[in-house]
């Protein structure tokens, strides 16, 4: 990611609701300003390159470099023998992914060792320990790097300054919602985030939105076509499903993979624990903050009738009927997806295949964000599998890539 003048690529994931509603705009801009402030103790420029000076644990003068470029015995190296603490914000370097390295130990080119599990063929493989980056300190539910390689961020390009002419031509990339890569050229998401949005693009392989120092880079592609279910209702969110077709295929990599989809009407039993992931808010309302590092949460599938009864106890009222295009998950206090997670995948384990998952749902809507234990509502992917196949095939793409 690079920054020119102010913003070319937005490194912080910013919720579109905050921009539209204006409630969080001041906080967002303050956060952006803080990102420009240099916290490193000493910065020297040599040959046009900025070098951050530091002191090693042995009190020797070194330079801050990305952890996998240093082969010093007391620092992280390419085989992952040491662990990166994602909570370490007060170390010798301004970035927790940098380490203080003596100049003789600095490599020019990294030699990364992909997780052997990347050799597994097909869709749906989760990397519970991450790939190429071993982290600790994830006490807030942070996912590991490349843990869910099908996870994508959907963004839109907007003028940085709201001005009819925008003479500077400066743009910012605003986070719209989540999605999943089901084919190198196709992203699955919810309709309510994309139906009226233009100039969309998709980012795959993202993890920490404030850095580009992960061992494998993210990939960006433009959306050239959006297909929304013909029965989508933007008032009650029935048939809340859309497909995004990309200008060029994503290149499958250790941090970029495909989601598996269940067979038509193949629903997992109630009580099955599944994972939702996303960069959405950690709390409901103004107090919530959008996440910098991809988060994950494990949630149980909730029986349909049980879910409907619980939703009827909310402001929806006793006559509420849960539409057939939805399923429910969650219902555990303080554990829920939230604003900004819309379109993000809910994946459930595939029986008898360890660490392989299928996408059973997409984050759609909820009453608050887990404050009272009310289940969240998700798009039923299995119930809409025929629609997905029909439109992917109509675009000329192979539907077998997301089958297992």
C-alpha positions in Angstrom: 0.0 0.0 0.0 1.3 3.5 -0.7 0.3 7.0 0.3 0.7 10.0 -2.0 0.2 13.5 -0.6 -2.6 12.3 1.7 -4.3 9.1 0.7 -4.0 6.8 -2.3 -4.8 3.5 -0.7 -6.6 3.6 2.6 -4.7 1.5 5.1 -7.2 1.8 7.9 -10.4 -0.1 7.1 -13.1 2.6 7.4 -16.8 1.7 7.6 -19.0 3.2 4.9 -21.7 3.8 7.5 -19.4 6.1 9.4 -18.8 8.2 6.2 -22.5 8.3 5.2 -24.0 9.0 8.6 -21.2 11.3 9.6 -21.2 10.1 13.2 -17.7 8.7 13.2 -16.1 11.0 10.6 -14.2 13.1 13.1 -12.8 10.0 14.8 -11.8 8.6 11.4 -10.0 11.7 10.3 -8.2 12.0 13.7 -7.2 8.3 13.4 -5.8 9.1 9.9 -3.9 12.1 11.2 -2.4 9.9 14.0 -1.1 7.5 11.4 1.0 10.2 9.8 2.8 10.9 13.1 6.2 9.2 13.3 6.7 7.4 16.6 10.1 6.0 15.8 13.0 7.4 18.0 15.4 8.2 15.1 14.9 8.3 11.4 17.8 8.7 9.0 17.6 9.0 5.3 20.2 7.2 3.2 20.1 7.1 -0.6 16.5 8.3 -0.5 15.4 5.4 1.7 14.1 6.1 5.3 15.9 4.0 7.8 14.6 3.7 11.4 17.4 3.3 13.9 17.0 1.2 17.1 18.8 -0.6 19.9 18.9 -4.3 20.1 18.4 -6.2 23.3 22.2 -6.4 23.6 22.3 -2.6 23.5 23.8 -2.6 20.0 22.8 0.0 17.4 20.7 -1.6 14.6 18.0 -0.9 12.0 14.3 -1.7 12.0 13.5 -4.1 9.3 10.5 -6.4 8.5 11.0 -9.4 10.8 11.6 -11.9 7.9 14.5 -9.8 6.6 16.6 -10.4 9.8 18.6 -13.5 10.5 19.9 -12.4 13.9 19.5 -15.3 16.4 17.5 -13.2 18.9 15.0 -11.9 16.3 12.2 -13.4 14.2 13.4 -15.2 11.1 12.1 -16.9 8.0 11.4 -20.3 9.5 9.0 -18.8 12.1 11.0 -20.0 15.1 10.1 -16.8 16.9 6.6 -15.4 17.4 5.3 -11.9 16.6 3.3 -10.3 19.4 0.5 -8.3 17.7 0.0 -6.4 21.0 3.6 -5.3 21.2 3.3 -1.6 20.4 6.1 -0.3 22.6 9.1 -2.2 21.2 12.3 -0.8 19.8 10.6 -0.2 16.4 7.4 1.7 15.5 5.8 -1.3 13.8 5.2 -4.6 15.7 6.2 -6.4 12.4 9.6 -4.8 12.4 12.5 -6.1 14.4 15.8 -4.4 15.5 18.4 -6.0 13.4 22.2 -5.6 13.1 23.2 -4.5 9.5 25.3 -7.7 8.8 22.2 -9.8 9.4 19.8 -7.9 7.1 18.7 -9.9 4.0 18.0 -8.2 0.7 15.3 -10.7 -0.3 13.1 -12.7 2.1 13.1 -16.5 1.9 9.6 -17.3 3.1 8.6 -20.8 4.0 4.9 -21.4 3.1 2.8 -23.5 5.5 2.9 -27.1 4.2 -0.9 -27.2 4.4 -1.0 -24.8 1.5 -0.3 -27.8 -0.7 -3.8 -29.1 0.0 -5.9 -29.1 -3.1 -9.4 -27.6 -3.4 -11.4 -25.0 -1.6 -12.2 -24.3 2.0 -9.0 -25.0 3.8 -8.5 -23.0 7.0 -5.0 -22.2 8.4 -5.6 -22.2 12.1 -2.0 -21.4 12.9 -1.5 -18.9 10.1 0.9 -18.9 7.2 4.4 -17.5 7.2 3.6 -15.3 10.2 3.3 -16.8 13.7 1.6 -14.5 16.1 0.6 -14.3 19.7 -1.2 -11.6 21.8 -4.5 -12.2 19.9 -6.6 -11.8 23.0 -9.3 -9.8 21.2 -10.4 -12.5 18.8 -7.9 -11.6 16.0 -7.6 -14.1 13.3 -4.2 -15.5 12.3 -2.6 -14.2 9.1 -4.2 -16.2 6.2 -6.4 -18.2 8.6 -9.4 -17.6 6.3 -7.8 -17.2 2.9 -11.2 -16.8 1.1 -12.0 -13.6 3.1 -12.1 -10.5 1.1 -12.8 -6.8 1.8 -15.1 -4.9 -0.6 -14.2 -1.2 -1.0 -15.3 1.7 -3.1 -13.4 4.7 -4.4 -14.6 8.1 -3.3 -13.1 11.6 -3.6 -11.1 12.5 -0.5 -12.7 16.0 -0.5 -16.4 16.3 -1.2 -16.1 18.8 -4.0 -17.8 18.7 -7.4 -14.6 19.4 -9.2 -12.2 17.6 -6.9 -9.3 19.5 -8.6 -6.7 17.6 -6.7 -8.0 14.2 -7.9 -7.2 12.7 -4.5 -9.3 9.7 -3.7 -9.8 7.4 -0.7 -10.8 3.8 -0.5 -13.8 3.3 1.8 -14.6 -0.1 3.3 -18.0 -1.3 2.2 -18.3 -4.8 3.7 -17.0 -8.3 3.5 -17.2 -11.1 1.0 -15.7 -14.4 0.1 -13.8 -15.6 -2.9 -15.6 -18.5 -4.5 -13.8 -18.5 -7.8 -10.6 -16.6 -8.9 -13.0 -14.2 -10.8 -16.0 -14.2 -8.5 -16.9 -12.9 -5.0 -20.0 -13.8 -3.1 -21.5 -11.1 -0.8 -24.7 -9.6 0.3 -26.8 -7.4 -2.0 -27.5 -4.6 0.5 -24.0 -3.3 0.5 -23.4 -3.3 -3.2 -26.7 -2.9 -5.0 -26.4 0.9 -5.3 -22.6 1.2 -5.0 -20.4 2.0 -8.0 -16.6 2.0 -8.5 -16.2 -1.1 -6.3 -13.0 -3.2 -6.0 -12.1 -6.2 -4.0 -9.1 -6.9 -1.8 -8.0 -10.5 -1.1 -5.3 -11.6 1.2 -5.7 -8.7 3.6 -5.1 -9.0 7.3 -3.8 -6.0 9.2 -5.2 -3.0 7.4 -2.6 -0.6 8.8 0.4 -2.3 7.3 1.7 -3.9 4.1 4.5 -5.8 5.9 2.8 -9.1 6.0 4.8 -12.0 4.4 2.5 -12.2 1.4 0.9 -9.2 -0.3 -2.8 -8.6 -0.7 -4.3 -8.4 -4.2 -6.8 -5.8 -5.6 -9.2 -6.3 -8.5 -11.8 -4.1 -9.9 -15.5 -5.2 -10.0 -16.7 -5.1 -13.6 -20.1 -6.6 -13.1 -22.5 -7.0 -10.2 -25.4 -9.5 -10.2 -28.1 -9.1 -7.5 -30.9 -11.6 -6.9 -34.0 -10.4 -8.8 -36.1 -10.9 -5.7 -33.8 -8.9 -3.4 -35.9 -6.5 -1.1 -33.8 -3.7 0.4 -36.5 -3.1 3.1 -36.6 -6.5 4.7 -33.4 -7.9 3.0 -35.1 -11.0 1.6 -32.8 -12.8 -0.9 -29.9 -10.6 0.2 -27.3 -12.1 -2.1 -25.0 -10.8 -4.9 -22.1 -11.9 -7.1 -19.2 -9.6 -8.0 -17.3 -10.4 -11.2 -13.7 -9.2 -11.3 -11.7 -7.7 -14.2 -8.8 -10.2 -13.7 -8.6 -13.4 -11.7 -7.1 -13.4 -8.2 -3.9 -15.4 -8.1 -4.2 -18.2 -5.6 -1.5 -17.9 -2.9 -0.9 -18.9 0.7 -3.1 -16.0 1.8 -5.6 -16.1 -1.1 -7.8 -19.2 -1.5 -11.4 -20.2 -2.4 -14.4 -20.9 -0.1 -16.3 -24.1 -0.5 -20.1 -23.8 -0.8 -22.6 -26.4 0.5 -24.7 -28.4 -1.9 -28.2 -27.1 -2.5 -30.2 -27.2 0.8 -27.3 -28.9 2.7 -27.8 -27.1 6.0 -25.7 -28.0 9.1 -27.4 -29.1 12.3 -28.3 -26.7 15.0 -25.5 -26.5 17.6 -22.7 -26.8 15.0 -20.1 -24.3 15.9 -19.0 -22.2 12.9 -16.7 -19.2 12.3 -17.6 -15.7 11.2 -14.9 -13.2 10.3 -14.7 -9.6 9.4 -13.4 -6.1 10.1 -16.7 -4.8 11.4 -17.4 -2.9 14.7 -16.6 -4.5 18.0 -19.7 -3.0 19.6 -23.1 -1.7 18.5 -23.6 2.0 17.9 -21.2 5.0 18.3 -19.1 3.2 20.9 -18.1 0.5 18.4 -14.9 0.7 16.5 -14.0 -0.9 13.2 -11.3 -3.4 13.5 -7.7 -3.0 12.2 -6.8 -6.7 12.2 -9.2 -9.3 10.8 -11.4 -10.7 13.6 -13.0 -14.1 14.0 -15.7 -15.4 16.3 -17.1 -18.9 16.8 -20.9 -19.2 16.9 -23.4 -22.0 17.1 -26.0 -22.5 14.4 -29.4 -21.9 15.9 -32.6 -23.9 15.2 -34.9 -21.9 12.9 -37.9 -22.1 15.2 -35.9 -21.2 18.2 -34.4 -18.2 16.4 -37.8 -17.0 15.3 -39.1 -17.2 18.9 -36.2 -15.2 20.2 -36.5 -12.6 17.5 -40.2 -12.2 18.3 -39.2 -11.1 21.8 -37.4 -8.1 20.3 -38.8 -5.0 18.8 -39.7 -7.1 15.7 -42.8 -8.2 17.6 -44.7 -11.4 18.1 -45.9 -11.6 14.5 -42.4 -11.6 12.9 -41.7 -14.5 10.5 -38.2 -15.4 9.6 -37.9 -15.6 5.8 -36.8 -18.8 4.2 -33.7 -17.1 2.7 -32.2 -16.7 6.2 -30.6 -18.9 8.8 -29.5 -17.9 12.4 -26.3 -18.3 14.4 -25.1 -17.0 17.7 -27.4 -16.2 20.6 -24.5 -16.1 23.1 -24.1 -12.9 25.0 -21.3 -10.6 23.9 -20.5 -12.9 20.9 -21.9 -11.6 17.6 -21.0 -10.1 14.3 -21.8 -6.4 14.0 -22.0 -3.3 11.8 -19.5 -3.5 8.9 -19.5 -7.3 8.9 -22.3 -7.5 6.3 -21.5 -9.9 3.5 -18.8 -11.6 5.5 -18.8 -15.4 5.4 -20.0 -17.8 8.1 -18.2 -21.0 7.6 -18.9 -24.4 9.1 -16.8 -27.5 9.4 -17.0 -30.1 6.7 -17.6 -33.5 8.3 -14.6 -35.9 8.4 -12.2 -33.3 6.9 -10.1 -31.6 9.5 -9.7 -27.8 9.1 -11.9 -27.8 6.0 -14.9 -25.6 5.9 -17.9 -24.7 3.8 -19.7 -21.3 3.7 -23.1 -21.8 5.2 -24.0 -18.2 5.6 -23.3 -14.5 5.1 -23.7 -11.8 7.7 -27.0 -10.0 6.9 -28.6 -8.3 9.9 -29.3 -8.5 13.7 -30.9 -6.8 16.6 -27.9 -5.0 18.2 -24.6 -6.9 18.4 -25.0 -9.7 21.0 -25.9 -7.4 23.9 -28.8 -9.6 25.0 -27.9 -12.9 23.4 -30.3 -12.6 20.5 -29.0 -14.7 17.5 -27.7 -12.9 14.4 -29.4 -13.5 11.0 -27.4 -14.8 8.0 -28.1 -15.4 4.4 -28.8 -19.1 3.8 -26.1 -19.9 1.2 -27.3 -23.6 0.8 -30.8 -22.4 0.0 -29.5 -20.1 -2.7 -26.8 -22.4 -4.1 -28.8 -23.0 -7.3 -28.9 -19.3 -8.0 -25.2 -19.0 -7.4 -24.4 -21.8 -9.8 -26.7 -20.5 -12.5 -25.1 -17.0 -12.5 -21.5 -18.2 -12.2 -22.1 -20.6 -15.1 -23.8 -18.0 -17.2 -20.7 -15.9 -16.9 -18.7 -18.8 -18.3 -16.9 -19.9 -15.1 -16.5 -23.4 -13.7 -18.8 -24.0 -10.7 -16.9 -27.1 -9.6 -14.1 -25.0 -8.0 -16.2 -24.3 -4.9 -17.6 -27.8 -4.5 -16.0 -30.4 -2.3 
